[in-house]
Amino acid sequence: MTVLQDRTAPSPREEVLPKAASRRERWVRRLPLLPAVIYIVVVTQIPFVVTLWYSFQNYFWDQPGGAHFTGLTNYKTVFTNAAFRGSLVRSVAMTASAVIIAMLLGIAFALLLDRKFFGRGIVRTLIITPFLVMPAAAALVWTGPMLDPNFGLLNYLLEPFGIHHVAWLSTHALGSVIVVMIWQWTPFMTLIVLSGLQSQPPETLEAAKVDGAGALATFRELTLPHLRPYIELGILLGSIYLVNTFDAVRLMTNGGPGTSTTNLPFYLYQQVNNAFDIGGAAAAGVVTVVLTIIVATFALRMFARVFQFEEARG
Amino acid sequence: MTAAPARLRPRTVTSWAGSAAWAAVAWVVAIAFFLPVLWMLVTAFKPESDAETWPPKFIFAPTLAEFRLAVTGMAPFFTHSVIATVGSTILVLLIGIPAAYALSVYPVGRWRDGLFFLISTKMLPIVAAIGPLYVIALHARLLDSIWLLIILYTAMNLPLAIWMIRSFMLEVPGELLEAARLDGAGRVREIGGVILPIIAPGLASTALICVIFAWNELFLALNLTATNAATMPMFLMSSVPQEGLYIAHLSAAALVASVPVIIVGWIAQRSLVRGLSMGAIK
Protein backbone atom coordinates (compact mmCIF):
# COMPACT_ATOMS: atom_id res chain seq x y z
CA MET A 1 0.00 0.00 0.00
CA THR A 2 1.41 3.32 -0.99
CA VAL A 3 0.42 6.49 0.72
CA LEU A 4 1.78 9.93 1.12
CA GLN A 5 4.08 9.68 4.05
CA ASP A 6 2.95 12.17 6.62
CA ARG A 7 -0.71 11.40 6.40
CA THR A 8 -0.25 8.18 8.32
CA ALA A 9 3.26 8.40 9.67
CA PRO A 10 3.55 9.26 13.31
CA SER A 11 4.31 12.90 13.75
CA PRO A 12 7.76 13.71 15.02
CA ARG A 13 7.76 12.98 18.66
CA GLU A 14 7.77 15.80 21.20
CA GLU A 15 7.15 18.16 18.38
CA VAL A 16 6.16 21.22 20.37
CA LEU A 17 8.88 21.86 22.86
CA PRO A 18 7.79 22.95 26.28
CA LYS A 19 8.57 26.61 26.89
CA ALA A 20 10.69 25.58 29.81
CA ALA A 21 12.98 23.47 27.64
CA SER A 22 16.37 24.54 28.77
CA ARG A 23 18.90 26.25 26.58
CA ARG A 24 21.13 23.25 26.90
CA GLU A 25 18.37 20.88 25.89
CA ARG A 26 17.70 22.92 22.77
CA TRP A 27 21.35 22.82 21.77
CA VAL A 28 21.55 19.09 22.35
CA ARG A 29 18.70 18.73 19.91
CA ARG A 30 20.29 21.07 17.37
CA LEU A 31 23.73 19.55 17.54
CA PRO A 32 23.14 16.63 15.11
CA LEU A 33 21.56 19.01 12.62
CA LEU A 34 24.39 21.55 12.69
CA PRO A 35 26.93 19.78 10.44
CA ALA A 36 24.32 19.42 7.69
CA VAL A 37 23.11 23.01 7.94
CA ILE A 38 26.63 24.44 8.07
CA TYR A 39 27.72 22.24 5.17
CA ILE A 40 24.77 23.24 3.00
CA VAL A 41 25.07 26.92 3.82
CA VAL A 42 28.80 26.97 3.10
CA VAL A 43 28.70 24.93 -0.08
CA THR A 44 25.43 26.02 -1.65
CA GLN A 45 24.75 29.51 -0.29
CA ILE A 46 28.19 31.13 -0.30
CA PRO A 47 28.62 30.68 -4.07
CA PHE A 48 25.40 32.64 -4.49
CA VAL A 49 26.68 35.43 -2.24
CA VAL A 50 29.87 35.52 -4.29
CA THR A 51 27.72 35.53 -7.42
CA LEU A 52 25.94 38.61 -6.12
CA TRP A 53 29.31 40.31 -5.54
CA TYR A 54 30.68 39.44 -8.97
CA SER A 55 27.49 40.66 -10.62
CA PHE A 56 28.63 44.20 -9.83
CA GLN A 57 32.16 43.57 -11.09
CA ASN A 58 33.73 43.73 -14.50
CA TYR A 59 35.64 40.46 -14.58
CA PHE A 60 36.84 38.57 -17.62
CA TRP A 61 38.92 35.74 -16.39
CA ASP A 62 41.03 35.54 -19.52
CA GLN A 63 42.15 39.14 -19.11
CA PRO A 64 44.78 40.37 -16.66
CA GLY A 65 43.89 42.94 -14.04
CA GLY A 66 41.24 41.01 -12.13
CA ALA A 67 37.83 42.32 -11.15
CA HIS A 68 36.78 45.92 -10.71
CA PHE A 69 33.52 47.49 -9.68
CA THR A 70 31.18 48.52 -12.48
CA GLY A 71 27.93 49.16 -10.66
CA LEU A 72 24.85 48.08 -12.55
CA THR A 73 26.47 47.73 -15.96
CA ASN A 74 26.22 43.94 -15.98
CA TYR A 75 22.53 44.14 -15.08
CA LYS A 76 21.89 46.69 -17.82
CA THR A 77 23.48 44.25 -20.25
CA VAL A 78 21.43 41.35 -18.96
CA PHE A 79 18.14 43.18 -19.24
CA THR A 80 18.84 44.53 -22.70
CA ASN A 81 20.34 41.26 -23.91
CA ALA A 82 18.02 39.39 -26.24
CA ALA A 83 20.15 36.25 -25.91
CA PHE A 84 19.54 36.05 -22.17
CA ARG A 85 15.81 36.71 -22.52
CA GLY A 86 15.61 34.16 -25.31
CA SER A 87 17.36 31.49 -23.27
CA LEU A 88 15.11 32.23 -20.30
CA VAL A 89 11.95 31.87 -22.37
CA ARG A 90 13.33 28.70 -23.98
CA SER A 91 14.16 27.21 -20.59
CA VAL A 92 10.63 27.78 -19.35
CA ALA A 93 9.09 26.46 -22.57
CA MET A 94 11.32 23.37 -22.67
CA THR A 95 10.74 22.54 -19.01
CA ALA A 96 6.99 23.11 -19.16
CA SER A 97 6.40 21.11 -22.33
CA ALA A 98 8.67 18.27 -21.23
CA VAL A 99 7.11 18.04 -17.77
CA ILE A 100 3.53 18.17 -19.05
CA ILE A 101 4.00 15.63 -21.83
CA ALA A 102 6.04 13.34 -19.58
CA MET A 103 3.26 13.51 -17.00
CA LEU A 104 0.54 12.70 -19.56
CA LEU A 105 2.58 9.75 -20.84
CA GLY A 106 3.34 8.78 -17.26
CA ILE A 107 -0.35 8.64 -16.41
CA ALA A 108 -1.02 6.49 -19.48
CA PHE A 109 1.85 4.11 -18.67
CA ALA A 110 0.83 3.91 -15.02
CA LEU A 111 -2.73 2.97 -16.04
CA LEU A 112 -1.31 0.24 -18.27
CA LEU A 113 0.82 -1.09 -15.43
CA ASP A 114 -1.92 -0.90 -12.82
CA ARG A 115 -3.41 -4.17 -13.99
CA LYS A 116 -2.05 -7.69 -13.74
CA PHE A 117 -0.92 -9.17 -17.03
CA PHE A 118 1.68 -11.53 -18.38
CA GLY A 119 5.18 -10.11 -17.88
CA ARG A 120 4.14 -6.99 -15.99
CA GLY A 121 7.41 -6.95 -14.03
CA ILE A 122 9.47 -6.95 -17.22
CA VAL A 123 7.33 -4.29 -18.85
CA ARG A 124 7.79 -2.12 -15.77
CA THR A 125 11.53 -2.65 -15.86
CA LEU A 126 11.69 -1.73 -19.55
CA ILE A 127 9.70 1.43 -18.91
CA ILE A 128 11.86 2.70 -16.04
CA THR A 129 15.16 2.06 -17.84
CA PRO A 130 15.38 5.37 -19.76
CA PHE A 131 15.47 7.18 -16.43
CA LEU A 132 18.54 5.18 -15.41
CA VAL A 133 20.50 5.83 -18.61
CA MET A 134 23.19 8.44 -18.02
CA PRO A 135 21.82 11.71 -19.50
CA ALA A 136 25.03 12.22 -21.48
CA ALA A 137 24.69 8.69 -22.87
CA ALA A 138 21.03 9.24 -23.69
CA ALA A 139 21.90 12.42 -25.55
CA LEU A 140 24.56 10.62 -27.60
CA VAL A 141 22.41 7.59 -28.34
CA TRP A 142 19.66 9.83 -29.64
CA THR A 143 22.11 11.96 -31.63
CA GLY A 144 23.81 9.08 -33.41
CA PRO A 145 22.05 5.72 -33.60
CA MET A 146 18.52 7.11 -33.37
CA LEU A 147 18.45 10.49 -35.15
CA ASP A 148 21.37 10.39 -37.59
CA PRO A 149 20.00 11.67 -40.92
CA ASN A 150 21.68 8.94 -42.99
CA PHE A 151 21.81 5.89 -40.75
CA GLY A 152 19.41 6.64 -37.89
CA LEU A 153 16.79 4.15 -36.81
CA LEU A 154 14.03 6.74 -36.56
CA ASN A 155 14.25 7.71 -40.22
CA TYR A 156 14.14 4.03 -41.13
CA LEU A 157 11.04 3.45 -39.01
CA LEU A 158 9.35 6.53 -40.46
CA GLU A 159 10.19 5.76 -44.08
CA PRO A 160 6.91 3.90 -44.72
CA PHE A 161 5.16 7.13 -43.71
CA GLY A 162 6.90 9.08 -46.46
CA ILE A 163 9.62 10.62 -44.28
CA HIS A 164 13.06 10.44 -45.85
CA HIS A 165 16.40 11.20 -44.22
CA VAL A 166 15.29 14.06 -42.03
CA ALA A 167 18.19 15.79 -40.28
CA TRP A 168 16.26 16.03 -37.04
CA LEU A 169 18.89 17.96 -35.12
CA SER A 170 19.07 20.65 -37.78
CA THR A 171 15.44 20.99 -38.71
CA HIS A 172 13.69 20.05 -35.47
CA ALA A 173 16.41 20.73 -32.92
CA LEU A 174 14.26 22.03 -30.08
CA GLY A 175 11.71 19.27 -30.54
CA SER A 176 14.44 16.63 -30.56
CA VAL A 177 15.95 17.88 -27.31
CA ILE A 178 12.51 18.00 -25.69
CA VAL A 179 11.82 14.44 -26.88
CA VAL A 180 14.93 13.24 -25.08
CA MET A 181 13.94 15.13 -21.92
CA ILE A 182 10.49 13.53 -22.08
CA TRP A 183 11.97 10.09 -22.76
CA GLN A 184 14.16 10.31 -19.68
CA TRP A 185 11.55 11.68 -17.28
CA THR A 186 8.41 9.76 -18.26
CA PRO A 187 9.54 6.76 -16.14
CA PHE A 188 9.76 9.02 -13.10
CA MET A 189 6.20 10.27 -13.65
CA THR A 190 5.02 6.72 -14.32
CA LEU A 191 6.40 5.45 -11.02
CA ILE A 192 4.89 8.28 -8.99
CA VAL A 193 1.46 8.04 -10.62
CA LEU A 194 1.57 4.24 -10.37
CA SER A 195 2.08 4.38 -6.63
CA GLY A 196 -0.85 6.78 -6.49
CA LEU A 197 -3.04 4.35 -8.41
CA GLN A 198 -2.03 1.43 -6.24
CA SER A 199 -2.84 3.33 -3.07
CA GLN A 200 -6.44 3.69 -4.15
CA PRO A 201 -8.69 1.65 -1.87
CA PRO A 202 -10.06 -1.16 -4.09
CA GLU A 203 -13.39 -1.07 -2.21
CA THR A 204 -14.15 2.41 -3.51
CA LEU A 205 -13.57 1.30 -7.10
CA GLU A 206 -15.67 -1.83 -6.55
CA ALA A 207 -18.46 0.28 -5.08
CA ALA A 208 -18.38 2.56 -8.10
CA LYS A 209 -18.59 -0.46 -10.39
CA VAL A 210 -21.52 -1.90 -8.46
CA ASP A 211 -23.24 1.46 -8.73
CA GLY A 212 -22.90 1.12 -12.47
CA ALA A 213 -20.32 3.84 -13.06
CA GLY A 214 -18.43 3.51 -16.32
CA ALA A 215 -14.67 3.22 -16.45
CA LEU A 216 -14.26 6.75 -17.73
CA ALA A 217 -16.56 8.26 -15.12
CA THR A 218 -14.79 6.34 -12.35
CA PHE A 219 -11.46 7.62 -13.59
CA ARG A 220 -12.62 11.22 -13.76
CA GLU A 221 -14.63 11.32 -10.55
CA LEU A 222 -12.57 9.06 -8.25
CA THR A 223 -9.13 8.24 -9.59
CA LEU A 224 -8.09 11.66 -10.86
CA PRO A 225 -8.87 13.53 -7.63
CA HIS A 226 -7.06 10.82 -5.69
CA LEU A 227 -4.04 11.15 -7.99
CA ARG A 228 -3.88 14.92 -7.70
CA PRO A 229 -1.22 15.18 -4.98
CA TYR A 230 0.88 12.56 -6.76
CA ILE A 231 0.62 14.43 -10.04
CA GLU A 232 1.55 17.69 -8.31
CA LEU A 233 4.54 16.06 -6.68
CA GLY A 234 5.71 14.62 -10.00
CA ILE A 235 5.35 17.95 -11.79
CA LEU A 236 7.16 19.80 -9.01
CA LEU A 237 10.12 17.44 -8.71
CA GLY A 238 10.32 16.95 -12.48
CA SER A 239 10.50 20.72 -12.98
CA ILE A 240 13.25 21.12 -10.37
CA TYR A 241 15.45 18.71 -12.29
CA LEU A 242 14.43 19.47 -15.87
CA VAL A 243 14.91 23.22 -15.62
CA ASN A 244 18.62 22.46 -15.20
CA THR A 245 18.79 20.38 -18.39
CA PHE A 246 22.28 20.78 -19.79
CA ASP A 247 23.62 17.46 -21.05
CA ALA A 248 21.10 17.00 -23.84
CA VAL A 249 21.60 20.56 -25.11
CA ARG A 250 25.39 20.43 -24.93
CA LEU A 251 25.74 17.03 -26.59
CA MET A 252 22.90 16.99 -29.11
CA THR A 253 22.83 20.51 -30.52
CA ASN A 254 25.41 22.61 -28.68
CA GLY A 255 22.66 25.19 -28.26
CA GLY A 256 22.04 25.48 -31.98
CA PRO A 257 21.35 25.74 -34.75
CA GLY A 258 21.89 29.42 -34.01
CA THR A 259 20.54 29.78 -30.52
CA SER A 260 17.40 27.73 -31.12
CA THR A 261 18.10 25.27 -28.28
CA THR A 262 20.13 27.51 -25.97
CA ASN A 263 18.45 27.29 -22.61
CA LEU A 264 19.56 29.13 -19.48
CA PRO A 265 22.08 26.56 -18.21
CA PHE A 266 23.72 26.39 -21.62
CA TYR A 267 23.72 30.17 -21.97
CA LEU A 268 25.48 30.59 -18.61
CA TYR A 269 27.93 27.84 -19.55
CA GLN A 270 28.79 29.73 -22.73
CA GLN A 271 29.19 33.02 -20.87
CA VAL A 272 31.76 31.46 -18.57
CA ASN A 273 33.52 29.12 -20.99
CA ASN A 274 33.45 30.97 -24.30
CA ALA A 275 33.01 34.63 -23.38
CA PHE A 276 35.02 34.33 -20.14
CA ASP A 277 32.53 36.81 -18.74
CA ILE A 278 32.27 36.02 -15.02
CA GLY A 279 30.60 39.34 -14.19
CA GLY A 280 28.00 39.06 -16.92
CA ALA A 281 27.27 35.43 -16.11
CA ALA A 282 26.96 36.37 -12.44
CA ALA A 283 24.43 39.11 -13.17
CA ALA A 284 22.45 36.70 -15.35
CA GLY A 285 22.74 34.17 -12.52
CA VAL A 286 21.37 36.62 -9.97
CA VAL A 287 18.40 37.43 -12.17
CA THR A 288 17.84 33.70 -12.65
CA VAL A 289 17.97 33.11 -8.90
CA VAL A 290 15.52 35.93 -8.17
CA LEU A 291 13.09 34.50 -10.72
CA THR A 292 13.61 31.03 -9.28
CA ILE A 293 12.87 32.27 -5.77
CA ILE A 294 9.59 33.74 -6.98
CA VAL A 295 8.61 30.44 -8.58
CA ALA A 296 9.98 28.44 -5.65
CA THR A 297 7.86 30.34 -3.14
CA PHE A 298 4.78 28.99 -4.86
CA ALA A 299 6.40 25.60 -5.31
CA LEU A 300 7.24 25.34 -1.61
CA ARG A 301 3.66 26.15 -0.70
CA MET A 302 2.59 23.34 -3.01
CA PHE A 303 5.14 21.10 -1.32
CA ALA A 304 3.72 21.84 2.10
CA ARG A 305 0.28 20.92 0.83
CA VAL A 306 1.42 17.77 -0.91
CA PHE A 307 3.37 16.49 2.05
CA GLN A 308 0.45 17.13 4.40
CA PHE A 309 2.46 18.18 7.42
CA GLU A 310 -0.55 19.68 9.11
CA GLU A 311 -2.48 16.45 9.14
CA ALA A 312 0.50 14.70 10.67
CA ARG A 313 -0.27 16.22 14.03
CA GLY A 314 -3.97 15.32 13.97
CA MET B 1 -8.49 -7.49 -8.63
CA THR B 2 -9.78 -9.17 -5.53
CA ALA B 3 -11.21 -12.64 -5.44
CA ALA B 4 -14.78 -11.49 -4.79
CA PRO B 5 -15.68 -10.04 -8.19
CA ALA B 6 -14.15 -13.07 -9.88
CA ARG B 7 -16.53 -15.27 -7.92
CA LEU B 8 -19.54 -13.08 -8.71
CA ARG B 9 -18.73 -12.88 -12.38
CA PRO B 10 -17.01 -16.01 -13.68
CA ARG B 11 -14.24 -15.51 -16.17
CA THR B 12 -15.58 -15.27 -19.66
CA VAL B 13 -13.87 -15.52 -22.96
CA THR B 14 -14.25 -11.77 -23.43
CA SER B 15 -12.45 -10.96 -20.19
CA TRP B 16 -9.63 -13.34 -21.16
CA ALA B 17 -9.34 -11.68 -24.54
CA GLY B 18 -9.41 -8.33 -22.76
CA SER B 19 -6.44 -9.29 -20.60
CA ALA B 20 -4.50 -10.57 -23.58
CA ALA B 21 -5.15 -7.37 -25.50
CA TRP B 22 -4.11 -5.34 -22.47
CA ALA B 23 -0.87 -7.29 -22.19
CA ALA B 24 -0.20 -6.90 -25.92
CA VAL B 25 -0.68 -3.14 -25.79
CA ALA B 26 1.52 -2.83 -22.68
CA TRP B 27 4.29 -4.89 -24.27
CA VAL B 28 4.23 -2.94 -27.53
CA VAL B 29 4.31 0.38 -25.69
CA ALA B 30 7.13 -0.75 -23.39
CA ILE B 31 9.28 -2.08 -26.22
CA ALA B 32 8.76 1.07 -28.28
CA PHE B 33 9.76 3.15 -25.28
CA PHE B 34 12.76 0.94 -24.58
CA LEU B 35 13.81 0.90 -28.23
CA PRO B 36 16.60 3.51 -27.99
CA VAL B 37 18.28 1.48 -25.23
CA LEU B 38 17.84 -1.72 -27.22
CA TRP B 39 19.24 -0.06 -30.31
CA MET B 40 22.22 1.21 -28.33
CA LEU B 41 22.81 -2.35 -27.14
CA VAL B 42 22.56 -3.78 -30.66
CA THR B 43 24.67 -1.07 -32.29
CA ALA B 44 27.40 -1.39 -29.67
CA PHE B 45 28.07 -4.95 -30.88
CA LYS B 46 28.32 -3.99 -34.55
CA PRO B 47 31.52 -3.37 -36.40
CA GLU B 48 31.50 0.31 -37.40
CA SER B 49 30.99 -0.55 -41.06
CA ASP B 50 27.74 -2.36 -40.22
CA ALA B 51 26.48 0.45 -37.99
CA GLU B 52 26.48 2.99 -40.78
CA THR B 53 24.40 1.44 -43.52
CA TRP B 54 21.09 2.23 -45.13
CA PRO B 55 18.80 0.56 -44.40
CA PRO B 56 20.09 -0.20 -40.87
CA LYS B 57 21.32 -3.78 -40.49
CA PHE B 58 19.56 -6.05 -38.07
CA ILE B 59 21.59 -9.13 -38.82
CA PHE B 60 25.35 -8.92 -38.53
CA ALA B 61 28.32 -10.70 -37.00
CA PRO B 62 28.56 -9.33 -33.44
CA THR B 63 31.96 -8.11 -32.37
CA LEU B 64 33.54 -6.65 -29.27
CA ALA B 65 35.86 -4.48 -31.36
CA GLU B 66 34.11 -1.20 -30.58
CA PHE B 67 34.04 -2.02 -26.86
CA ARG B 68 37.76 -2.64 -26.95
CA LEU B 69 38.32 0.70 -28.65
CA ALA B 70 35.87 2.49 -26.39
CA VAL B 71 37.35 1.34 -23.12
CA THR B 72 40.84 2.32 -24.18
CA GLY B 73 41.80 5.21 -21.97
CA MET B 74 38.63 4.90 -19.93
CA ALA B 75 40.30 3.76 -16.71
CA PRO B 76 41.13 7.17 -15.18
CA PHE B 77 37.65 8.52 -15.90
CA PHE B 78 36.09 5.43 -14.38
CA THR B 79 38.26 5.69 -11.27
CA HIS B 80 37.41 9.38 -10.80
CA SER B 81 33.71 8.64 -11.16
CA VAL B 82 33.87 5.82 -8.63
CA ILE B 83 35.78 7.97 -6.12
CA ALA B 84 33.46 10.98 -6.53
CA THR B 85 30.33 8.83 -6.37
CA VAL B 86 31.30 6.60 -3.45
CA GLY B 87 33.03 9.40 -1.55
CA SER B 88 30.12 11.80 -1.79
CA THR B 89 27.60 9.10 -0.94
CA ILE B 90 29.47 8.14 2.23
CA LEU B 91 29.76 11.78 3.24
CA VAL B 92 26.04 12.29 2.59
CA LEU B 93 25.16 9.41 4.90
CA LEU B 94 27.57 10.56 7.62
CA ILE B 95 26.16 14.09 7.69
CA GLY B 96 22.62 13.15 6.75
CA ILE B 97 21.85 10.52 9.38
CA PRO B 98 22.30 12.80 12.42
CA ALA B 99 20.47 15.60 10.63
CA ALA B 100 17.52 13.36 9.79
CA TYR B 101 17.44 12.27 13.42
CA ALA B 102 17.26 15.90 14.56
CA LEU B 103 14.32 16.43 12.20
CA SER B 104 12.32 13.36 13.14
CA VAL B 105 12.95 11.26 16.23
CA TYR B 106 14.28 13.91 18.55
CA PRO B 107 13.30 17.02 16.63
CA VAL B 108 14.56 20.53 16.97
CA GLY B 109 11.92 23.17 17.65
CA ARG B 110 11.43 24.37 14.08
CA TRP B 111 11.99 21.12 12.21
CA ARG B 112 9.52 22.09 9.54
CA ASP B 113 11.49 25.21 8.65
CA GLY B 114 14.62 23.09 8.59
CA LEU B 115 13.10 20.69 6.09
CA PHE B 116 11.97 23.50 3.84
CA PHE B 117 15.31 25.25 4.02
CA LEU B 118 16.92 22.04 2.82
CA ILE B 119 14.56 21.56 -0.08
CA SER B 120 14.74 25.21 -1.08
CA THR B 121 18.47 24.78 -1.73
CA LYS B 122 17.57 22.11 -4.32
CA MET B 123 15.46 24.68 -6.15
CA LEU B 124 18.24 27.23 -6.58
CA PRO B 125 19.83 26.45 -9.93
CA ILE B 126 23.51 25.78 -9.32
CA VAL B 127 24.14 26.75 -12.93
CA ALA B 128 23.51 30.36 -11.91
CA ALA B 129 26.61 30.34 -9.71
CA ILE B 130 28.92 28.45 -12.03
CA GLY B 131 31.24 31.36 -12.85
CA PRO B 132 31.87 32.35 -9.22
CA LEU B 133 32.10 28.67 -8.30
CA TYR B 134 34.91 28.40 -10.81
CA VAL B 135 36.68 31.39 -9.26
CA ILE B 136 36.19 30.06 -5.72
CA ALA B 137 37.56 26.66 -6.71
CA LEU B 138 40.49 28.34 -8.39
CA HIS B 139 41.40 30.29 -5.25
CA ALA B 140 40.82 27.30 -3.00
CA ARG B 141 43.17 25.30 -5.24
CA LEU B 142 40.40 22.79 -5.77
CA LEU B 143 40.00 23.21 -9.49
CA ASP B 144 40.32 19.92 -11.34
CA SER B 145 40.40 18.05 -8.04
CA ILE B 146 38.35 14.99 -7.16
CA TRP B 147 37.76 16.56 -3.72
CA LEU B 148 35.84 19.39 -5.31
CA LEU B 149 33.45 16.93 -6.95
CA ILE B 150 33.02 15.03 -3.68
CA ILE B 151 32.21 18.28 -1.86
CA LEU B 152 29.74 19.48 -4.51
CA TYR B 153 28.00 16.15 -5.06
CA THR B 154 27.54 15.83 -1.31
CA ALA B 155 25.83 19.22 -1.21
CA MET B 156 23.76 18.27 -4.24
CA ASN B 157 22.45 15.04 -2.69
CA LEU B 158 22.31 15.94 0.99
CA PRO B 159 18.87 17.64 1.10
CA LEU B 160 17.31 14.77 -0.81
CA ALA B 161 18.98 12.20 1.44
CA ILE B 162 17.92 13.91 4.68
CA TRP B 163 14.29 13.99 3.55
CA MET B 164 14.48 10.31 2.65
CA ILE B 165 16.26 9.11 5.78
CA ARG B 166 13.85 11.15 7.89
CA SER B 167 10.91 9.36 6.33
CA PHE B 168 12.46 6.00 7.22
CA MET B 169 13.23 7.10 10.77
CA LEU B 170 9.62 8.15 11.31
CA GLU B 171 8.64 4.52 10.77
CA VAL B 172 10.75 3.21 13.63
CA PRO B 173 8.24 2.12 16.29
CA GLY B 174 8.17 4.58 19.17
CA GLU B 175 8.07 1.74 21.74
CA LEU B 176 11.50 0.54 20.63
CA LEU B 177 12.96 3.98 21.20
CA GLU B 178 11.20 4.26 24.57
CA ALA B 179 12.60 0.91 25.60
CA ALA B 180 16.11 1.92 24.59
CA ARG B 181 15.80 5.15 26.54
CA LEU B 182 14.56 3.31 29.62
CA ASP B 183 17.60 1.08 29.32
CA GLY B 184 19.63 4.22 29.61
CA ALA B 185 20.81 4.33 26.01
CA GLY B 186 22.23 7.69 25.05
CA ARG B 187 21.41 9.42 21.80
CA VAL B 188 24.37 7.92 20.02
CA ARG B 189 23.52 4.38 21.11
CA GLU B 190 19.90 5.00 20.24
CA ILE B 191 20.88 5.88 16.68
CA GLY B 192 23.56 3.21 16.30
CA GLY B 193 21.94 0.34 18.17
CA VAL B 194 18.22 0.76 17.53
CA ILE B 195 17.49 3.05 14.60
CA LEU B 196 20.22 2.22 12.08
CA PRO B 197 19.68 -1.56 12.04
CA ILE B 198 15.96 -1.01 11.43
CA ILE B 199 16.37 1.56 8.66
CA ALA B 200 19.31 -0.21 6.97
CA PRO B 201 17.28 -1.05 3.83
CA GLY B 202 16.13 2.56 3.71
CA LEU B 203 19.70 3.77 3.94
CA ALA B 204 20.59 1.44 1.09
CA SER B 205 17.95 2.97 -1.16
CA THR B 206 19.03 6.46 -0.11
CA ALA B 207 22.59 5.60 -1.08
CA LEU B 208 21.31 4.26 -4.39
CA ILE B 209 19.63 7.53 -5.31
CA CYS B 210 22.79 9.46 -4.39
CA VAL B 211 24.88 7.11 -6.53
CA ILE B 212 22.60 7.59 -9.56
CA PHE B 213 22.73 11.38 -9.41
CA ALA B 214 26.47 11.58 -8.67
CA TRP B 215 27.44 9.06 -11.35
CA ASN B 216 25.40 10.80 -14.03
CA GLU B 217 26.36 14.40 -13.21
CA LEU B 218 28.00 16.29 -16.08
CA PHE B 219 27.57 20.05 -15.69
CA LEU B 220 29.75 20.62 -12.62
CA ALA B 221 32.37 18.10 -13.68
CA LEU B 222 32.64 19.64 -17.14
CA ASN B 223 33.03 23.17 -15.82
CA LEU B 224 35.31 22.51 -12.89
CA THR B 225 37.54 19.59 -13.86
CA ALA B 226 39.84 18.73 -16.73
CA THR B 227 42.23 15.80 -16.56
CA ASN B 228 42.84 15.01 -12.88
CA ALA B 229 39.21 14.53 -11.97
CA ALA B 230 37.32 14.08 -15.25
CA THR B 231 34.39 11.68 -14.86
CA MET B 232 32.54 9.13 -17.00
CA PRO B 233 30.08 11.58 -18.60
CA MET B 234 33.12 13.57 -19.74
CA PHE B 235 34.68 10.38 -21.06
CA LEU B 236 31.54 9.96 -23.15
CA MET B 237 31.86 13.48 -24.49
CA SER B 238 35.46 12.90 -25.43
CA SER B 239 34.57 9.66 -27.21
CA VAL B 240 32.66 11.51 -29.93
CA PRO B 241 35.07 11.85 -32.82
CA GLN B 242 35.09 15.13 -34.70
CA GLU B 243 34.63 13.37 -38.02
CA GLY B 244 34.34 9.93 -39.56
CA LEU B 245 32.29 6.94 -38.59
CA TYR B 246 31.22 7.00 -34.97
CA ILE B 247 27.80 5.41 -34.34
CA ALA B 248 28.95 1.99 -33.13
CA HIS B 249 31.80 3.53 -31.19
CA LEU B 250 29.65 5.91 -29.19
CA SER B 251 27.01 3.24 -28.64
CA ALA B 252 29.63 1.05 -27.02
CA ALA B 253 30.96 3.92 -24.91
CA ALA B 254 27.46 5.01 -23.86
CA LEU B 255 26.56 1.45 -22.92
CA VAL B 256 29.67 0.97 -20.79
CA ALA B 257 29.09 4.32 -19.03
CA SER B 258 25.40 3.64 -18.34
CA VAL B 259 25.46 0.00 -17.41
CA PRO B 260 26.50 0.31 -13.73
CA VAL B 261 23.61 2.60 -12.85
CA ILE B 262 21.11 0.70 -15.01
CA ILE B 263 21.89 -2.56 -13.24
CA VAL B 264 21.83 -1.02 -9.77
CA GLY B 265 18.54 0.68 -10.66
CA TRP B 266 16.96 -2.55 -11.93
CA ILE B 267 17.90 -4.39 -8.78
CA ALA B 268 16.58 -1.67 -6.52
CA GLN B 269 13.60 -0.54 -8.56
CA ARG B 270 11.18 -1.08 -5.70
CA SER B 271 12.84 1.60 -3.61
CA LEU B 272 13.30 3.95 -6.54
CA VAL B 273 9.90 5.61 -6.18
CA ARG B 274 10.39 6.41 -2.55
CA GLY B 275 13.82 7.83 -3.17
CA LEU B 276 12.75 9.94 -6.10
CA SER B 277 9.80 11.35 -4.22
CA MET B 278 12.13 12.11 -1.30
CA GLY B 279 10.24 9.77 0.97
CA ALA B 280 6.83 11.26 0.21
CA ILE B 281 5.64 8.02 -1.35
CA LYS B 282 6.21 4.68 0.25
Interface residues (C-beta under 8 A of the other chain):
Chain A: M1 T2 V3 L4 Q5 A9 P10 P12 R13 E14 E15 L17 A21 R26 V28 R29 R30 L31 P32 L33 P35 A36 V37 Y39 I40 V43 T44 Q45 I46 P47 F48 V50 T51 W53 Y54 Y59 W61 F109 L112 L113 R115 K116 F117 F118 G119 R120 I122 V123 R124 T125 L126 I127 I128 T129 P130 F131 L132 V133 M134 P135 A136 A137 A138 L140 V141 W142 G144 P145 M146 D148 N150 F151 G152 L153 Y156 E159 W183 T186 F188 L191 I192 L194 S195 G196 P202 E206 K209 Y230 L233 L237 I240 V243 N244 F246 D247 R250 L251 L264 P265 L268 Y269 Q271 V272 N273 D277 I278 A281 A282 A284 G285 V286 T288 V289 T292 I293 V295 A296 A299 L300 F303 A304 V306 F307 F309
Chain B: M1 T2 A4 P5 S19 W22 A23 V25 A26 W27 V29 A30 I31 F33 F34 L35 P36 V37 W39 M40 T43 A51 E52 T53 W54 P55 P56 I95 G96 P98 A99 Y101 A102 L103 S104 V105 Y106 P107 V108 G109 W111 R112 G114 F116 F117 L118 I119 S120 T121 K122 M123 L124 P125 I126 V127 A128 A129 I130 G131 P132 L133 Y134 V135 I136 I151 L152 T154 A155 L158 P159 I162 S167 L170 E171 G174 L177 R187 I212 W215 N216 L218 F219 L222 N223 M232 P233 L236 M237 V240 Y246 I247 L250 S251 A253 A254 L255 A257 S258 V261 I262 G265 W266 Q269 L272 V273 L276 S277 M278 G279 A280 I281 K282
